[in-house]
Amino acid sequence: MVSPLRYLGQGIAYVLFGALVGYFSVAPAYSPIPTDAAVVTLSFAHSGKRVEACRERTAEELAKLPPNMRSPMECSRERSPVVVRFAVDGEVRYDRTLQPSGFSSDGTSYAYAKSFLPAGLHTLTLYLNDDIHHPGGVYEHNVEVDIKPYQILVIEFDPRSGFILH
């Protein structure tokens, strides 16, 4: 036989547990972004240029190959590393040489950086070089942005249009 005191004890335990969960769902207050600050996120995937240029095969080379392998062009798979630099008001926040992924170094290079900034006017300097045969920056972008508190500014990259800020 179950005593009424046992049901009462269970009820009290459930109420206390519910109150504890309810309290921690609203307190203590937590914000992932500091007060009067914003987040700038640099995030993209990009493949560097080929290390070696494609070359056209001669008729003799094509004749030696099996019929299903007779592609007129021979291209190396290896890609250049991608050099990325991101600075805020002259202070470098991200400076990496991203190696291509894959066993043959023929894949995509991935960049991700998150930086907290105080709200206000800032100058962002973005640099990317995806070609080892071109010593200077292939893509460079300077922009002045007015960042609001709690704003999340995302920087992406597209080879056709360069750096894109959202």
C-alpha positions in Angstrom: 0.0 0.0 0.0 1.3 3.4 -1.0 1.1 6.1 1.6 -0.2 9.6 0.9 3.0 11.1 2.3 5.0 9.4 -0.6 2.8 11.2 -3.2 3.1 14.5 -1.3 6.9 14.1 -1.3 7.0 13.3 -5.0 4.8 16.3 -5.7 7.1 18.6 -3.7 10.2 17.2 -5.5 8.6 17.8 -9.0 7.6 21.4 -8.0 11.1 22.2 -6.8 12.7 20.7 -9.9 10.3 22.6 -12.2 11.1 25.9 -10.3 14.9 25.2 -10.6 14.6 24.6 -14.4 12.4 27.7 -14.7 14.8 29.9 -12.8 17.9 28.8 -14.9 16.0 29.3 -18.1 15.9 33.1 -17.5 18.6 33.8 -15.0 21.5 34.5 -14.7 21.4 36.7 -17.8 23.8 35.6 -20.5 24.9 37.2 -23.8 27.4 35.6 -26.1 28.4 39.2 -27.3 29.8 41.6 -24.7 27.8 44.8 -24.1 28.6 47.6 -26.6 30.4 45.2 -28.9 29.8 43.5 -32.2 31.1 40.3 -34.0 33.0 40.3 -37.3 33.2 36.8 -38.8 35.4 35.9 -41.7 34.2 32.6 -43.3 34.7 31.1 -46.7 35.9 28.2 -48.7 38.0 28.8 -51.8 40.3 26.8 -54.1 43.6 28.3 -55.1 44.8 28.5 -58.7 46.6 25.5 -60.2 50.3 25.2 -59.5 51.1 24.2 -63.0 49.3 25.3 -66.2 47.5 22.7 -68.3 49.4 21.6 -71.4 48.2 20.1 -74.6 49.2 16.5 -75.3 50.9 15.7 -78.6 49.4 13.2 -81.1 52.1 10.6 -80.1 51.2 10.9 -76.4 47.5 10.5 -77.2 48.1 7.4 -79.4 50.0 5.7 -76.5 47.0 6.2 -74.1 44.0 3.8 -73.9 41.0 5.2 -75.9 39.1 6.1 -72.7 42.0 8.2 -71.4 42.6 10.3 -74.5 42.0 13.8 -73.1 43.7 16.4 -75.2 44.8 18.4 -72.2 46.9 17.3 -69.3 46.4 19.2 -66.1 48.1 19.0 -62.7 45.7 18.5 -59.8 47.8 20.4 -57.2 46.5 23.9 -56.2 48.2 26.9 -54.6 47.8 27.6 -50.9 45.5 30.5 -50.1 47.1 33.3 -48.1 44.4 35.3 -46.1 45.0 38.4 -44.0 42.3 40.3 -42.1 43.1 43.5 -40.2 40.9 45.9 -38.2 42.2 49.5 -37.8 45.7 48.3 -38.8 45.7 45.5 -36.2 46.1 42.1 -37.9 43.4 39.8 -36.5 43.8 36.8 -38.9 46.9 36.0 -41.0 47.1 32.4 -42.3 48.4 30.4 -45.2 45.7 27.8 -45.8 46.9 24.6 -47.5 44.6 22.9 -50.0 42.7 19.9 -48.6 42.9 16.4 -50.2 45.5 13.8 -50.6 46.7 15.4 -53.9 46.5 18.9 -52.5 43.7 19.6 -55.0 40.9 20.5 -52.7 39.4 23.6 -51.2 41.0 25.8 -48.5 38.8 26.8 -45.6 39.0 30.1 -43.6 37.1 30.9 -40.4 37.8 33.7 -37.9 35.6 35.4 -35.3 36.6 38.7 -33.8 34.8 40.9 -31.2 35.0 44.7 -31.9 33.8 47.7 -30.0 30.8 49.4 -31.6 31.7 52.3 -33.8 33.6 53.2 -37.0 36.3 50.8 -38.1 38.5 50.3 -41.1 38.7 46.7 -42.3 41.6 45.6 -44.5 41.2 42.2 -46.4 43.8 40.5 -48.4 43.8 37.2 -50.3 46.3 35.6 -52.6 45.4 32.3 -54.3 48.2 32.1 -56.9 51.8 31.3 -56.0 52.9 32.7 -59.4 51.5 36.1 -58.4 53.6 37.5 -55.5 51.3 40.4 -54.5 47.8 40.2 -53.3 45.4 39.0 -56.0 42.4 40.4 -54.0 42.6 43.4 -51.7 39.8 45.3 -50.2 39.7 48.2 -47.7 36.3 49.3 -46.4 35.1 51.5 -43.6 32.2 50.2 -41.6 30.0 51.6 -38.9 29.3 48.7 -36.5 26.4 48.8 -34.2 26.3 47.1 -30.8 25.3 43.4 -31.0 25.7 43.5 -34.8 27.1 40.4 -36.5 29.0 41.3 -39.7 29.9 38.3 -41.9 32.7 38.5 -44.5 32.6 36.1 -47.4 34.6 35.7 -50.5 33.6 35.1 -54.1 36.2 34.9 -56.9 34.1 36.9 -59.3 33.2 39.8 -57.0 35.9 39.6 -54.3 35.1 40.1 -50.6 31.4 40.5 -49.7 30.2 42.0 -46.4 26.8 41.1 -45.0 
